[in-house]
Amino acid sequence: MIKVSNLSKTFYTEHETVGAVRDVSFEVAERQFYTLLGPSGCGKTTILRCIAGLEQPDAGEIQLGDTVVFSADRRVNLAPEKRGIGMVFQSYAIWPHMRVFDNVAFPLQEGSQRFSRGEIRERVMKALETVRLEGMEKRDATQLSGGQQQRLALARALVGEPKVLLLDEPLSNLDAQLRAEMRLELRELQRRIRITTLYVTHDQIEALSMSNRIAVMRGGVIVQVGSPREVYLHPKGSFVASFMGSSNLIAGRLAQKHDATLVETEVGTFECTKSSEVRAGDSVLLAIQPVNVILHQNPNSGANITKGTVELAVFSGDYLDCQIRVGSHAIFTKQHPSVELRRGQDVYLELPAAHCTVVAVDT
């Protein structure tokens, strides 16, 4: 449904040249929820704006369905209103002086396609019902809560029955509790109306909980694409592992002994699951998620165990958040809330081989 090929976009200022997007290619299948995830300035919003027709790329091609909407080589550049997309901006961009009904009706009234008054009303009421704002059509937009304003922006994006929905960090202005509620609501809405969706965010939880596929971006390029589970559990490099917040990272060197894959580190040698992108002798990182680190308060002679000292143990209700000093490394682990530890206490950390992943060091 969305095919982006060799897309590039550079911005020029008085003092610098910024390669915002550098030869990026990806495809979004029909009815898929696909997320571009990365830190600020990585190029994800620029890609979204290029697809929407709000920015003109320097090179590459963009295809929506069977229609090429942009091609640098073929000199094609369709106007935004002819691309069959709906877009929700980070700021929502709703009209504060208009009623809810008029906000949703605006694209139909001002677009190139003409609709009768009855058709406009029918489409607007259907869109409001889709986002659960029925009965609020006569309210002023300023009378809506933050979550309702977000749904209003969605209704306006959907009223034209677009082929593709583009979402630019639409939850970032909501408080934490409402953001969690809207994540579930937005994902369920996308499943219900079965619309192809491209979502942009810097929030790892949003990406993991909402997406079918995630493309992690850094410095204008895509560094890993996969399902949420693949990206979280099997990061391909140190940037992805660190950015996802999923792993303790311990520097070491890859070794092979019989059928075992080992990482030799300053705090011990650990058996791991091998990555296909590294070879014996390479400098690597051992990655393990905090929830998979097992803590023993008494000496244990099993495999993949190292001794450490408790630096921090914070009770957080559902778990005990611990920071353990092992050599020059701080290793984080989440333990059951019933566990009691004291600062300076000696403990023993078990890093189960099944949960230890070898990660390549990014260049």
Secondary structure by P-SEA (a helix, b strand, c coil): cbbbcbbbbbbbcccccccccccccccccccccccccccccccaaaaaaaaacccccccbbbbccccccccccccccccccccbbbbbcccccccccccaaaaaacccccccccccaaaaaaaaaaaaaaaccccccccccccccaaaaaaaaaaaaacccccbbbbccccccccaaaaaaaaaaaaaaaaaaccbbbbbcccaaaaaacccbbbbbccccccccccaaaaaaccccaaaaaaacccbbbbbbbbbcccbbbbbcccbbbbbbcccccccccbbbbbbccccbbbbcccccccbbbbbbbccccccccbbbbbbbcccbbbbbbccccccccccccbbbbbccccbbbbcccc
